[in-house]
């Protein structure tokens, strides 16, 4: 348990950041789920639109420190190739 004023403040900040990061991660997962559903439906226009809306959210996750840069790059690349494969 935190005893000093500094450690108490850090504990409060940690709780706040945890909530913010949890909400941000949930939002990213929602966008990813929309892309997955569009891909599963086979509608390329919807999948492309969903991917375009998901990409800024993923990038924002990187800048805010919620996700690793390479993880997001890998996810975007794989989703883009799957969306592209629908057309063929």
VEXKOL-411239 format. One record per atom (N, C-alpha, C, O): z, y, x; residue in three letters; atom name. Coordinates in nm, 4 decimals. Layout:
residues N
Z_Y_X_ALA_CA;
...
//
This chain:
residues 88
0.0000_-0.1189_0.0847_UNK_N;
0.0000_0.0000_0.0000_UNK_CA;
0.0000_0.1244_0.0887_UNK_C;
0.0602_0.1258_0.1961_UNK_O;
-0.0683_0.2282_0.0420_UNK_N;
-0.0784_0.3525_0.1178_UNK_CA;
0.0554_0.4260_0.1171_UNK_C;
0.1213_0.4377_0.0138_UNK_O;
0.0938_0.4750_0.2349_UNK_N;
0.2214_0.5459_0.2471_UNK_CA;
0.2039_0.6926_0.2830_UNK_C;
0.2671_0.7790_0.2223_UNK_O;
0.1200_0.7215_0.3797_UNK_N;
0.1036_0.8596_0.4226_UNK_CA;
0.0130_0.9335_0.3241_UNK_C;
-0.0654_0.8707_0.2528_UNK_O;
0.0234_1.0661_0.3200_UNK_N;
-0.0634_1.1430_0.2292_UNK_CA;
-0.2115_1.1192_0.2565_UNK_C;
-0.2923_1.1123_0.1638_UNK_O;
-0.2464_1.1068_0.3840_UNK_N;
-0.3866_1.0834_0.4184_UNK_CA;
-0.4346_0.9487_0.3665_UNK_C;
-0.5449_0.9386_0.3127_UNK_O;
-0.3527_0.8452_0.3823_UNK_N;
-0.3942_0.7127_0.3366_UNK_CA;
-0.3988_0.7060_0.1837_UNK_C;
-0.4801_0.6330_0.1270_UNK_O;
-0.3108_0.7830_0.1163_UNK_N;
-0.3158_0.7888_-0.0300_UNK_CA;
-0.4442_0.8547_-0.0769_UNK_C;
-0.5076_0.8099_-0.1725_UNK_O;
-0.4818_0.9622_-0.0077_UNK_N;
-0.6058_1.0313_-0.0434_UNK_CA;
-0.7259_0.9400_-0.0193_UNK_C;
-0.8168_0.9338_-0.1021_UNK_O;
-0.7266_0.8687_0.0944_UNK_N;
-0.8374_0.7784_0.1242_UNK_CA;
-0.8469_0.6672_0.0201_UNK_C;
-0.9568_0.6241_-0.0147_UNK_O;
-0.7332_0.6210_-0.0294_UNK_N;
-0.7332_0.5181_-0.1329_UNK_CA;
-0.7950_0.5722_-0.2618_UNK_C;
-0.8719_0.5034_-0.3288_UNK_O;
-0.7601_0.6968_-0.2954_UNK_N;
-0.8202_0.7584_-0.4152_UNK_CA;
-0.9702_0.7748_-0.3976_UNK_C;
-1.0476_0.7449_-0.4885_UNK_O;
-1.0114_0.8229_-0.2795_UNK_N;
-1.1539_0.8424_-0.2532_UNK_CA;
-1.2286_0.7096_-0.2584_UNK_C;
-1.3411_0.7023_-0.3079_UNK_O;
-1.1658_0.6066_-0.2076_UNK_N;
-1.2276_0.4744_-0.2059_UNK_CA;
-1.2519_0.4246_-0.3482_UNK_C;
-1.3581_0.3699_-0.3777_UNK_O;
-1.1551_0.4431_-0.4349_UNK_N;
-1.1704_0.4027_-0.5761_UNK_CA;
-1.2839_0.4800_-0.6433_UNK_C;
-1.3639_0.4221_-0.7168_UNK_O;
-1.2906_0.6102_-0.6179_UNK_N;
-1.3954_0.6939_-0.6763_UNK_CA;
-1.5323_0.6490_-0.6286_UNK_C;
-1.6243_0.6332_-0.7088_UNK_O;
-1.5462_0.6283_-0.4971_UNK_N;
-1.6739_0.5857_-0.4408_UNK_CA;
-1.7137_0.4487_-0.4935_UNK_C;
-1.8317_0.4224_-0.5170_UNK_O;
-1.6147_0.3611_-0.5121_UNK_N;
-1.6428_0.2268_-0.5635_UNK_CA;
-1.7062_0.2351_-0.7019_UNK_C;
-1.8034_0.1654_-0.7308_UNK_O;
-1.6505_0.3204_-0.7867_UNK_N;
-1.7045_0.3364_-0.9222_UNK_CA;
-1.8453_0.3938_-0.9191_UNK_C;
-1.9331_0.3484_-0.9924_UNK_O;
-1.8666_0.4941_-0.8339_UNK_N;
-1.9986_0.5571_-0.8243_UNK_CA;
-2.1013_0.4561_-0.7729_UNK_C;
-2.2113_0.4453_-0.8272_UNK_O;
-2.0645_0.3826_-0.6681_UNK_N;
-2.1565_0.2842_-0.6116_UNK_CA;
-2.1858_0.1715_-0.7090_UNK_C;
-2.2981_0.1214_-0.7145_UNK_O;
-2.0853_0.1314_-0.7861_UNK_N;
-2.1034_0.0253_-0.8855_UNK_CA;
-2.2031_0.0694_-0.9919_UNK_C;
-2.2907_-0.0078_-1.0310_UNK_O;
-2.1902_0.1928_-1.0388_UNK_N;
-2.2821_0.2456_-1.1391_UNK_CA;
-2.4229_0.2560_-1.0829_UNK_C;
-2.5199_0.2245_-1.1517_UNK_O;
-2.4344_0.2996_-0.9590_UNK_N;
-2.5660_0.3146_-0.8967_UNK_CA;
-2.6325_0.1782_-0.8769_UNK_C;
-2.7519_0.1628_-0.9029_UNK_O;
-2.5559_0.0803_-0.8315_UNK_N;
-2.6086_-0.0551_-0.8131_UNK_CA;
-2.6536_-0.1149_-0.9462_UNK_C;
-2.7568_-0.1817_-0.9535_UNK_O;
-2.5756_-0.0905_-1.0512_UNK_N;
-2.6103_-0.1400_-1.1844_UNK_CA;
-2.7400_-0.0764_-1.2331_UNK_C;
-2.8248_-0.1440_-1.2913_UNK_O;
-2.7549_0.0525_-1.2095_UNK_N;
-2.8767_0.1235_-1.2497_UNK_CA;
-2.9989_0.0672_-1.1767_UNK_C;
-3.1048_0.0495_-1.2369_UNK_O;
-2.9840_0.0392_-1.0477_UNK_N;
-3.0936_-0.0178_-0.9694_UNK_CA;
-3.1308_-0.1550_-1.0249_UNK_C;
-3.2487_-0.1865_-1.0408_UNK_O;
-3.0295_-0.2363_-1.0541_UNK_N;
-3.0565_-0.3703_-1.1078_UNK_CA;
-3.1279_-0.3628_-1.2421_UNK_C;
-3.2124_-0.4473_-1.2717_UNK_O;
-3.0957_-0.2638_-1.3231_UNK_N;
-3.1620_-0.2458_-1.4514_UNK_CA;
-3.3107_-0.2177_-1.4307_UNK_C;
-3.3954_-0.2753_-1.4990_UNK_O;
-3.3415_-0.1299_-1.3372_UNK_N;
-3.4819_-0.0989_-1.3090_UNK_CA;
-3.5552_-0.2222_-1.2566_UNK_C;
-3.6702_-0.2466_-1.2932_UNK_O;
-3.4890_-0.2992_-1.1713_UNK_N;
-3.5506_-0.4210_-1.1191_UNK_CA;
-3.5746_-0.5223_-1.2309_UNK_C;
-3.6773_-0.5901_-1.2330_UNK_O;
-3.4794_-0.5323_-1.3238_UNK_N;
-3.4953_-0.6247_-1.4357_UNK_CA;
-3.6141_-0.5854_-1.5222_UNK_C;
-3.6869_-0.6722_-1.5703_UNK_O;
-3.6349_-0.4542_-1.5426_UNK_N;
-3.7492_-0.4079_-1.6217_UNK_CA;
-3.8805_-0.4467_-1.5548_UNK_C;
-3.9760_-0.4841_-1.6228_UNK_O;
-3.8859_-0.4381_-1.4224_UNK_N;
-4.0068_-0.4784_-1.3501_UNK_CA;
-4.0276_-0.6285_-1.3648_UNK_C;
-4.1394_-0.6733_-1.3902_UNK_O;
-3.9215_-0.7061_-1.3491_UNK_N;
-3.9314_-0.8520_-1.3624_UNK_CA;
-3.9806_-0.8912_-1.5013_UNK_C;
-4.0646_-0.9802_-1.5148_UNK_O;
-3.9287_-0.8255_-1.6041_UNK_N;
-3.9708_-0.8566_-1.7410_UNK_CA;
-4.1164_-0.8207_-1.7632_UNK_C;
-4.1886_-0.8941_-1.8307_UNK_O;
-4.1607_-0.7090_-1.7074_UNK_N;
-4.3004_-0.6683_-1.7211_UNK_CA;
-4.3928_-0.7665_-1.6492_UNK_C;
-4.5013_-0.7979_-1.6983_UNK_O;
-4.3495_-0.8142_-1.5337_UNK_N;
-4.4290_-0.9130_-1.4606_UNK_CA;
-4.4363_-1.0427_-1.5406_UNK_C;
-4.5422_-1.1047_-1.5500_UNK_O;
-4.3240_-1.0829_-1.5977_UNK_N;
-4.3204_-1.2070_-1.6756_UNK_CA;
-4.4089_-1.1983_-1.7994_UNK_C;
-4.4662_-1.2987_-1.8418_UNK_O;
-4.4204_-1.0786_-1.8577_UNK_N;
-4.5038_-1.0623_-1.9770_UNK_CA;
-4.6524_-1.0676_-1.9432_UNK_C;
-4.7353_-1.0936_-2.0304_UNK_O;
-4.6861_-1.0433_-1.8172_UNK_N;
-4.8257_-1.0493_-1.7759_UNK_CA;
-4.9030_-0.9212_-1.8003_UNK_C;
-5.0247_-0.9185_-1.7816_UNK_O;
-4.8362_-0.8162_-1.8411_UNK_N;
-4.9010_-0.6878_-1.8677_UNK_CA;
-4.8983_-0.6045_-1.7397_UNK_C;
-4.7930_-0.5566_-1.6978_UNK_O;
-5.0161_-0.5880_-1.6779_UNK_N;
-5.0178_-0.5195_-1.5482_UNK_CA;
-4.9872_-0.3707_-1.5606_UNK_C;
-4.9226_-0.3135_-1.4727_UNK_O;
-5.0328_-0.3070_-1.6691_UNK_N;
-5.0051_-0.1629_-1.6844_UNK_CA;
-4.8548_-0.1382_-1.6947_UNK_C;
-4.8009_-0.0469_-1.6322_UNK_O;
-4.7888_-0.2209_-1.7745_UNK_N;
-4.6439_-0.2054_-1.7907_UNK_CA;
-4.5715_-0.2366_-1.6595_UNK_C;
-4.4756_-0.1687_-1.6229_UNK_O;
-4.6181_-0.3390_-1.5901_UNK_N;
-4.5542_-0.3766_-1.4643_UNK_CA;
-4.5712_-0.2670_-1.3593_UNK_C;
-4.4784_-0.2366_-1.2844_UNK_O;
-4.6906_-0.2083_-1.3549_UNK_N;
-4.7151_-0.1002_-1.2592_UNK_CA;
-4.6276_0.0204_-1.2905_UNK_C;
-4.5694_0.0807_-1.2004_UNK_O;
-4.6187_0.0551_-1.4180_UNK_N;
-4.5359_0.1687_-1.4581_UNK_CA;
-4.3885_0.1429_-1.4267_UNK_C;
-4.3179_0.2318_-1.3792_UNK_O;
-4.3432_0.0208_-1.4535_UNK_N;
-4.2034_-0.0140_-1.4254_UNK_CA;
-4.1754_-0.0094_-1.2757_UNK_C;
-4.0692_0.0359_-1.2330_UNK_O;
-4.2713_-0.0564_-1.1962_UNK_N;
-4.2538_-0.0540_-1.0507_UNK_CA;
-4.2495_0.0885_-0.9994_UNK_C;
-4.1686_0.1208_-0.9124_UNK_O;
-4.3358_0.1741_-1.0523_UNK_N;
-4.3364_0.3149_-1.0093_UNK_CA;
-4.2055_0.3843_-1.0430_UNK_C;
-4.1593_0.4697_-0.9674_UNK_O;
-4.1455_0.3485_-1.1554_UNK_N;
-4.0180_0.4111_-1.1903_UNK_CA;
-3.9023_0.3504_-1.1110_UNK_C;
-3.8003_0.4162_-1.0904_UNK_O;
-3.9173_0.2254_-1.0662_UNK_N;
-3.8101_0.1594_-0.9917_UNK_CA;
-3.8070_0.2022_-0.8451_UNK_C;
-3.7000_0.2049_-0.7842_UNK_O;
-3.9213_0.2352_-0.7884_UNK_N;
-3.9266_0.2670_-0.6462_UNK_CA;
-3.8380_0.3852_-0.6067_UNK_C;
-3.7664_0.3747_-0.5071_UNK_O;
-3.8391_0.4973_-0.6798_UNK_N;
-3.7483_0.6067_-0.6417_UNK_CA;
-3.6011_0.5691_-0.6539_UNK_C;
-3.5183_0.6152_-0.5754_UNK_O;
-3.5685_0.4854_-0.7523_UNK_N;
-3.4290_0.4425_-0.7675_UNK_CA;
-3.3855_0.3582_-0.6485_UNK_C;
-3.2747_0.3740_-0.5973_UNK_O;
-3.4729_0.2689_-0.6051_UNK_N;
-3.4415_0.1870_-0.4881_UNK_CA;
-3.4256_0.2741_-0.3641_UNK_C;
-3.3327_0.2554_-0.2855_UNK_O;
-3.5159_0.3685_-0.3473_UNK_N;
-3.5086_0.4578_-0.2312_UNK_CA;
-3.3808_0.5407_-0.2352_UNK_C;
-3.3201_0.5668_-0.1313_UNK_O;
-3.3404_0.5816_-0.3535_UNK_N;
-3.2168_0.6588_-0.3673_UNK_CA;
-3.0962_0.5732_-0.3314_UNK_C;
-2.9981_0.6229_-0.2761_UNK_O;
-3.1040_0.4448_-0.3630_UNK_N;
-2.9963_0.3541_-0.3250_UNK_CA;
-2.9782_0.3476_-0.1743_UNK_C;
-2.8664_0.3337_-0.1245_UNK_O;
-3.0899_0.3577_-0.1018_UNK_N;
-3.0833_0.3567_0.0449_UNK_CA;
-3.0191_0.4853_0.0949_UNK_C;
-2.9289_0.4813_0.1785_UNK_O;
-3.0650_0.5991_0.0442_UNK_N;
-3.0131_0.7269_0.0935_UNK_CA;
-2.8657_0.7454_0.0596_UNK_C;
-2.7938_0.8144_0.1317_UNK_O;
-2.8204_0.6844_-0.0492_UNK_N;
-2.6799_0.6974_-0.0878_UNK_CA;
-2.5923_0.5906_-0.0233_UNK_C;
-2.4705_0.5908_-0.0406_UNK_O;
-2.6546_0.4994_0.0512_UNK_N;
-2.5762_0.3998_0.1237_UNK_CA;
-2.5340_0.2806_0.0413_UNK_C;
-2.4446_0.2064_0.0818_UNK_O;
-2.5961_0.2603_-0.0734_UNK_N;
-2.5597_0.1480_-0.1587_UNK_CA;
-2.6306_0.0210_-0.1136_UNK_C;
-2.5742_-0.0882_-0.1207_UNK_O;
-2.7544_0.0357_-0.0670_UNK_N;
-2.8328_-0.0793_-0.0228_UNK_CA;
-2.8889_-0.0522_0.1165_UNK_C;
-2.9025_0.0629_0.1580_UNK_O;
-2.9209_-0.1586_0.1872_UNK_N;
-2.9775_-0.1466_0.3213_UNK_CA;
-3.1267_-0.1168_0.3122_UNK_C;
-3.1957_-0.1616_0.2206_UNK_O;
-3.1737_-0.0410_0.4082_UNK_N;
-3.3136_0.0031_0.4103_UNK_CA;
-3.4107_-0.1148_0.4090_UNK_C;
-3.5069_-0.1145_0.3322_UNK_O;
-3.3866_-0.2147_0.4924_UNK_N;
-3.4778_-0.3284_0.5000_UNK_CA;
-3.4747_-0.4134_0.3741_UNK_C;
-3.5767_-0.4702_0.3352_UNK_O;
-3.3597_-0.4228_0.3106_UNK_N;
-3.3483_-0.4974_0.1856_UNK_CA;
-3.4369_-0.4340_0.0796_UNK_C;
-3.5107_-0.5031_0.0094_UNK_O;
-3.4291_-0.3029_0.0687_UNK_N;
-3.5083_-0.2308_-0.0314_UNK_CA;
-3.6568_-0.2407_0.0012_UNK_C;
-3.7388_-0.2591_-0.0887_UNK_O;
-3.6915_-0.2287_0.1277_UNK_N;
-3.8317_-0.2401_0.1681_UNK_CA;
-3.8856_-0.3775_0.1312_UNK_C;
-3.9976_-0.3891_0.0816_UNK_O;
-3.8067_-0.4811_0.1551_UNK_N;
-3.8481_-0.6175_0.1224_UNK_CA;
-3.8667_-0.6354_-0.0282_UNK_C;
-3.9649_-0.6946_-0.0730_UNK_O;
-3.7711_-0.5834_-0.1059_UNK_N;
-3.7810_-0.5951_-0.2517_UNK_CA;
-3.9043_-0.5229_-0.3048_UNK_C;
-3.9768_-0.5768_-0.3885_UNK_O;
-3.9284_-0.4007_-0.2564_UNK_N;
-4.0438_-0.3238_-0.3023_UNK_CA;
-4.1734_-0.3951_-0.2672_UNK_C;
-4.2651_-0.4022_-0.3490_UNK_O;
-4.1807_-0.4477_-0.1463_UNK_N;
-4.3013_-0.5160_-0.1016_UNK_CA;
-4.3291_-0.6390_-0.1868_UNK_C;
-4.4423_-0.6609_-0.2301_UNK_O;
-4.2269_-0.7184_-0.2103_UNK_N;
-4.2450_-0.8411_-0.2885_UNK_CA;
-4.2819_-0.8107_-0.4331_UNK_C;
-4.3673_-0.8774_-0.4915_UNK_O;
-4.2173_-0.7098_-0.4905_UNK_N;
-4.2509_-0.6731_-0.6285_UNK_CA;
-4.3935_-0.6196_-0.6375_UNK_C;
-4.4672_-0.6533_-0.7302_UNK_O;
-4.4319_-0.5363_-0.5413_UNK_N;
-4.5666_-0.4793_-0.5431_UNK_CA;
-4.6715_-0.5886_-0.5319_UNK_C;
-4.7744_-0.5822_-0.5993_UNK_O;
-4.6474_-0.6895_-0.4474_UNK_N;
-4.7453_-0.7972_-0.4340_UNK_CA;
-4.7518_-0.8810_-0.5602_UNK_C;
-4.8590_-0.9297_-0.5961_UNK_O;
-4.6392_-0.8991_-0.6286_UNK_N;
-4.6403_-0.9745_-0.7549_UNK_CA;
-4.7117_-0.8979_-0.8648_UNK_C;
-4.7833_-0.9573_-0.9454_UNK_O;
-4.6930_-0.7662_-0.8689_UNK_N;
-4.7631_-0.6844_-0.9679_UNK_CA;
-4.9123_-0.6883_-0.9411_UNK_C;
-4.9928_-0.6992_-1.0336_UNK_O;
-4.9483_-0.6794_-0.8152_UNK_N;
-5.0893_-0.6828_-0.7775_UNK_CA;
-5.1516_-0.8168_-0.8128_UNK_C;
-5.2691_-0.8224_-0.8493_UNK_O;
-5.0756_-0.9239_-0.8027_UNK_N;
-5.1267_-1.0587_-0.8305_UNK_CA;
-5.1575_-1.0790_-0.9787_UNK_C;
-5.2362_-1.1671_-1.0135_UNK_O;
-5.0975_-0.9997_-1.0657_UNK_N;
-5.1217_-1.0132_-1.2098_UNK_CA;
-5.2673_-0.9839_-1.2411_UNK_C;
-5.3263_-1.0475_-1.3284_UNK_O;
-5.3252_-0.8888_-1.1709_UNK_N;
-5.4617_-0.8453_-1.1987_UNK_CA;
-5.5636_-0.9543_-1.1652_UNK_C;
-5.6714_-0.9597_-1.2245_UNK_O;
-5.5295_-1.0396_-1.0714_UNK_N;
-5.6272_-1.1395_-1.0264_UNK_CA;
-5.6193_-1.2683_-1.1025_UNK_C;
-5.6956_-1.3609_-1.0752_UNK_O;
//
